[in-house]
Amino acid sequence: MARTNTKIGDIFSVNIDGSNKKYFQYIVNDLTQLNSDVIRTFKKVYSINANPSLSEIVNGEVEFYAHCITKLGLKMGYWEKIGNTANLGEFDDILFRTSEDDPQTKISLNWWVWKINEEQRRVGKLERRYQKAEVGSVIPPDSLVHRMQTGKYDFVYPDYE
């Protein structure tokens, strides 16, 4: 079996429903979260037969950011690599959040937030300014595709209000 390699800048295509696709790009590694890959997914839905330029894709509106293992999703067939570009966008202000509570906890009052490659900070109750922070867990490939399809993850995670 051929070795699967991914690198920062790689752009991936995800089949959404058999007739449409979306794209995401691997933009950085986050040492704060297991040195995992951080991706930005793009909002625009394309026909499965469309071939937009890499420039068009990466200049599109970002839908969300997430941690994942791009190699695993590639190996499992959840997405395919279509190219690479040095245009990674801005990611200095991306904020992630995590809770130390178990998934059965409905409302967490024990939140931590961080920016890529910075230390986590305990904030307790998730104040309004942190509520747009992305879930900071490393997301399995199937859950990432589910969010690209539906706008929500398919796993249970504590809420903040």
C-alpha positions as a printed NumPy array, in Angstrom:
array([[  0.   ,   0.   ,   0.   ],
       [  1.315,   3.452,  -0.923],
       [  2.248,   5.736,   1.926],
       [ -0.178,   8.591,   2.462],
       [  1.417,  11.994,   2.982],
       [ -0.164,  15.357,   3.578],
       [  1.42 ,  18.756,   4.087],
       [  0.411,  22.237,   5.065],
       [ -1.338,  23.959,   2.174],
       [ -2.998,  20.779,   0.848],
       [ -6.584,  21.214,  -0.329],
       [ -9.079,  18.356,  -0.099],
       [-12.4  ,  17.656,  -1.786],
       [-15.236,  16.054,   0.211],
       [-18.204,  14.37 ,  -1.481],
       [-21.209,  15.736,   0.403],
       [-24.17 ,  13.841,  -1.06 ],
       [-23.231,  12.165,  -4.337],
       [-23.955,  15.246,  -6.436],
       [-22.202,  18.013,  -4.455],
       [-18.835,  18.592,  -2.834],
       [-17.09 ,  21.005,  -0.497],
       [-13.43 ,  21.733,   0.166],
       [-11.102,  22.186,   3.094],
       [ -7.449,  23.108,   3.504],
       [ -4.812,  21.91 ,   5.969],
       [ -3.355,  25.185,   7.3  ],
       [ -1.187,  24.553,  10.394],
       [ -0.303,  22.109,  13.177],
       [ -1.435,  22.916,  16.704],
       [  1.118,  21.855,  19.315],
       [ -1.443,  22.69 ,  22.005],
       [ -3.759,  19.934,  20.741],
       [ -1.549,  16.884,  20.183],
       [  0.307,  18.566,  17.293],
       [ -2.784,  17.819,  15.224],
       [ -3.64 ,  19.191,  11.801],
       [ -5.837,  22.295,  11.781],
       [ -8.077,  22.747,   8.77 ],
       [-10.326,  25.466,   7.455],
       [-13.458,  24.302,   5.667],
       [-15.093,  26.414,   3.021],
       [-18.787,  27.216,   2.937],
       [-19.456,  27.09 ,  -0.808],
       [-21.057,  23.93 ,  -2.184],
       [-19.945,  22.902,  -5.679],
       [-21.412,  20.46 ,  -8.158],
       [-19.57 ,  17.139,  -8.012],
       [-18.354,  17.801, -11.596],
       [-17.081,  21.336, -10.927],
       [-13.355,  22.048, -11.075],
       [-12.821,  25.419,  -9.383],
       [ -9.314,  26.841,  -9.259],
       [ -7.348,  26.479,  -6.035],
       [ -7.384,  30.267,  -5.769],
       [-11.192,  30.372,  -5.976],
       [-11.486,  27.724,  -3.276],
       [ -9.126,  29.299,  -0.726],
       [-10.514,  32.789,  -1.285],
       [-14.005,  31.555,  -0.446],
       [-15.808,  32.113,   2.842],
       [-14.533,  29.926,   5.697],
       [-17.311,  27.924,   7.337],
       [-15.376,  26.566,  10.325],
       [-11.996,  25.455,  11.649],
       [-11.241,  22.066,  13.181],
       [ -8.484,  19.738,  14.361],
       [ -8.299,  16.446,  12.475],
       [ -5.919,  13.866,  11.064],
       [ -5.89 ,  14.616,   7.343],
       [ -3.902,  11.445,   6.524],
       [ -6.499,   9.244,   8.215],
       [ -9.44 ,  10.738,   6.315],
       [ -7.502,  10.395,   3.077],
       [ -6.615,   6.769,   3.822],
       [-10.229,   5.962,   4.778],
       [-11.594,   7.563,   1.606],
       [-13.539,  10.406,   3.248],
       [-11.753,  12.989,   1.09 ],
       [ -9.244,  13.299,  -1.712],
       [ -6.287,  15.627,  -2.111],
       [ -6.656,  17.945,  -5.112],
       [ -3.708,  20.32 ,  -4.797],
       [ -1.617,  22.607,  -2.628],
       [ -1.265,  26.353,  -2.279],
       [  0.788,  28.62 ,  -0.05 ],
       [ -2.284,  30.816,   0.572],
       [ -3.248,  29.687,   4.084],
       [ -5.363,  32.658,   5.106],
       [ -5.113,  34.293,   8.528],
       [ -5.3  ,  32.066,  11.564],
       [ -3.738,  34.022,  14.432],
       [ -7.127,  34.763,  15.994],
       [ -8.77 ,  31.333,  15.652],
       [-10.069,  30.3  ,  19.051],
       [-10.755,  26.76 ,  20.246],
       [-12.54 ,  25.532,  23.354],
       [-12.68 ,  22.359,  25.375],
       [-14.467,  21.217,  28.492],
       [-13.152,  18.894,  31.171],
       [-16.674,  17.546,  31.689],
       [-17.887,  14.193,  30.421],
       [-20.28 ,  14.172,  27.439],
       [-23.283,  13.533,  29.715],
       [-22.854,  17.019,  31.187],
       [-25.529,  19.223,  29.607],
       [-24.094,  22.66 ,  30.498],
       [-20.405,  22.958,  31.308],
       [-19.018,  25.566,  33.676],
       [-15.482,  24.257,  33.225],
       [-14.24 ,  25.599,  29.873],
       [-10.724,  26.106,  28.588],
       [ -9.876,  28.203,  25.507],
       [ -6.759,  28.643,  23.39 ],
       [ -5.353,  29.964,  20.154],
       [ -3.23 ,  27.774,  17.899],
       [  0.108,  26.892,  19.526],
       [ -0.662,  28.882,  22.677],
       [ -1.345,  27.6  ,  26.183],
       [ -4.89 ,  26.761,  27.182],
       [ -6.523,  29.165,  29.639],
       [ -9.232,  28.108,  32.062],
       [-12.203,  30.455,  31.748],
       [-14.848,  28.503,  33.711],
       [-18.227,  29.611,  32.391],
       [-18.012,  30.305,  28.666],
       [-18.599,  34.029,  28.382],
       [-20.145,  35.534,  25.265],
       [-16.757,  36.509,  23.787],
       [-15.698,  32.825,  23.779],
       [-18.954,  31.247,  22.597],
       [-17.937,  31.337,  18.923],
       [-14.799,  29.303,  19.704],
       [-14.634,  26.021,  17.815],
       [-14.717,  22.66 ,  19.594],
       [-11.033,  21.895,  20.083],
       [-11.112,  18.089,  20.099],
       [ -9.407,  16.174,  17.301],
       [-12.412,  15.378,  15.112],
       [-12.789,  11.933,  13.491],
       [-13.073,  12.03 ,   9.669],
       [-16.699,  10.86 ,   9.569],
       [-17.747,  13.524,  12.094],
       [-15.959,  16.206,  10.108],
       [-17.837,  15.175,   6.94 ],
       [-21.096,  15.129,   8.924],
       [-20.554,  18.747,   9.995],
       [-19.766,  19.735,   6.41 ],
       [-23.064,  18.12 ,   5.373],
       [-25.313,  19.345,   8.193],
       [-23.566,  22.208,   9.985],
       [-23.322,  20.215,  13.237],
       [-21.147,  17.473,  14.651],
       [-22.67 ,  14.037,  15.181],
       [-21.33 ,  13.549,  18.712],
       [-22.454,  14.745,  22.117],
       [-20.502,  17.639,  23.618],
       [-21.383,  19.855,  26.586],
       [-23.136,  23.127,  25.814],
       [-22.402,  26.478,  27.425],
       [-25.88 ,  27.853,  28.139]])
